[in-house]
Each structure stands twice: as structure tokens, then as C-alpha cells.
């Protein structure tokens, strides 16, 4: 009987904690509705961009960018891309080799 003397207070504390957990979001929501709504980050960014003065030279450059990007070669044809492919292939090969050649017996005191 003495071993379960702590069970009833613990159950009461858990019920109280659960009740507070379920009530807290409702209380927090009612407090948030009373506060005035702040403008979002996206809305303030749109307002700042609309207020900016853009020089005519910058507007002329907007149409020229897509045609320049098509003339470049792909990433895997560049030296950095070739190096990345070689490293990925070497790493995969080493992983496969290690997985099939790691047959040493385990010398553990727990086995």
C-alpha cells in the first residue's frame, strides 16, 4: 500500500498539466486578436520595391538575361562538374567495395 501512495498526487498533477495544456492555446488566441495586425514582411517588401526609383538603364537590361544563360554549357560539362562526378563515383565505388569486403569477425566481450 505504501508503494502506491504517490500515484494519486501524480495522477492529479498530470490531469492539471493536461488541462492547462488544452486551455493555454485558447487563452493565447484571445490575447492575439486584441492586438493590432502588423503588416507582413511580404507586404512591407512590396511597398518598398514600389517606392524605389529604377533608372531606365536597369529596365533595359531585364530582357537581355534569358538569352545569355542559354549559351552557357551545363554544370556537368564544366571542370567543377566533372570533378564532382568523379568524386561521387569514387565514393560510391569505395562504399560498395567496403560493404562486401568487411568480413572480419567481431571480437567483442559481449558476443
C-alpha positions as CSV (number, residue, x, y, z in Angstrom):
1,X,0.0,0.0,0.0
2,X,2.9,2.4,0.7
3,X,4.3,1.9,-2.8
4,X,1.2,3.5,-4.4
5,X,0.8,6.5,-2.1
6,X,2.5,8.7,-4.6
7,X,0.2,7.6,-7.5
8,X,-2.8,9.7,-6.6
9,X,-0.9,13.0,-6.3
10,X,0.9,12.2,-9.5
11,X,-2.3,11.5,-11.4
12,X,-3.8,14.8,-10.1
13,X,-0.7,16.7,-11.3
14,X,-0.9,15.0,-14.7
15,X,-4.6,15.9,-15.1
16,X,-3.8,19.5,-14.1
17,X,-1.0,19.7,-16.6
18,X,-3.2,18.3,-19.3
19,X,-5.9,20.8,-18.5
20,X,-3.5,23.7,-18.7
21,X,-2.1,22.4,-22.0
22,X,-5.6,22.3,-23.5
23,X,-6.6,25.7,-22.2
24,X,-3.4,27.6,-23.0
25,X,-4.0,27.9,-26.8
26,X,-7.5,29.3,-26.3
27,X,-6.2,32.0,-23.9
28,X,-3.3,32.9,-26.1
29,X,-5.6,33.2,-29.2
30,X,-7.9,35.6,-27.4
31,X,-5.0,37.8,-26.5
32,X,-3.6,37.9,-30.0
33,X,-6.9,39.0,-31.5
34,X,-6.9,42.2,-29.3
35,X,-3.5,43.3,-30.7
36,X,-3.5,45.4,-33.9
37,X,-2.4,43.5,-37.0
38,X,1.1,44.3,-38.2
39,X,1.9,44.3,-41.9
40,X,3.6,41.1,-43.1
41,X,7.1,41.0,-44.3
42,X,6.0,40.4,-47.9
43,X,3.6,43.4,-47.8
44,X,6.3,45.8,-46.5
45,X,8.8,44.5,-49.1
46,X,6.3,45.1,-51.9
47,X,5.7,48.6,-50.6
48,X,9.5,49.3,-50.5
49,X,10.0,48.0,-54.1
50,X,7.1,50.0,-55.4
51,X,8.6,53.2,-53.8
52,X,12.1,52.6,-55.4
53,X,13.2,54.7,-58.3
54,X,14.5,52.4,-61.1
55,X,16.8,54.0,-63.7
56,X,16.0,53.4,-67.3
57,X,19.3,51.6,-67.9
58,X,18.3,48.9,-65.4
59,X,14.9,48.4,-67.1
60,X,16.6,47.9,-70.5
61,X,18.8,45.0,-69.0
62,X,15.8,42.9,-67.8
63,X,15.0,41.5,-71.3
64,X,18.7,40.5,-72.1
65,X,19.3,38.0,-69.3
66,X,17.5,34.8,-70.5
67,X,19.3,34.7,-73.9
68,X,22.7,34.9,-72.3
69,X,22.0,32.0,-70.0
70,X,21.2,29.6,-72.9
71,X,24.7,30.0,-74.4
72,X,26.5,28.6,-71.3
73,X,27.3,24.9,-71.1
74,X,25.9,22.6,-68.5
75,X,27.3,22.1,-65.0
76,X,28.5,18.5,-65.6
77,X,30.4,19.6,-68.6
78,X,32.4,22.2,-66.6
79,X,35.6,21.2,-64.8
80,X,33.9,21.5,-61.4
81,X,31.1,19.3,-62.6
82,X,33.5,16.6,-63.9
83,X,35.3,16.7,-60.6
84,X,32.0,16.3,-58.7
85,X,31.1,13.3,-60.9
86,X,34.5,11.7,-60.4
87,X,34.3,12.2,-56.6
88,X,30.7,10.8,-56.4
89,X,31.7,7.7,-58.5
90,X,34.8,7.1,-56.4
91,X,32.9,7.4,-53.1
92,X,30.2,5.1,-54.3
93,X,32.7,2.5,-55.5
94,X,34.6,2.6,-52.2
95,X,31.3,2.2,-50.3
96,X,30.4,-0.9,-52.4
97,X,33.9,-2.4,-52.0
98,X,33.9,-1.8,-48.2
99,X,30.4,-3.3,-47.8
100,X,31.4,-6.6,-49.5
101,X,34.9,-6.9,-48.1
102,X,34.3,-6.1,-44.5
103,X,34.0,-9.7,-43.3
104,X,36.3,-9.6,-40.3
105,X,34.9,-11.4,-37.3
106,X,33.8,-9.2,-34.4
107,X,35.9,-9.8,-31.2
108,X,33.6,-8.2,-28.6
109,X,33.4,-9.3,-25.0
110,X,29.6,-9.1,-25.3
111,X,29.3,-11.7,-28.1
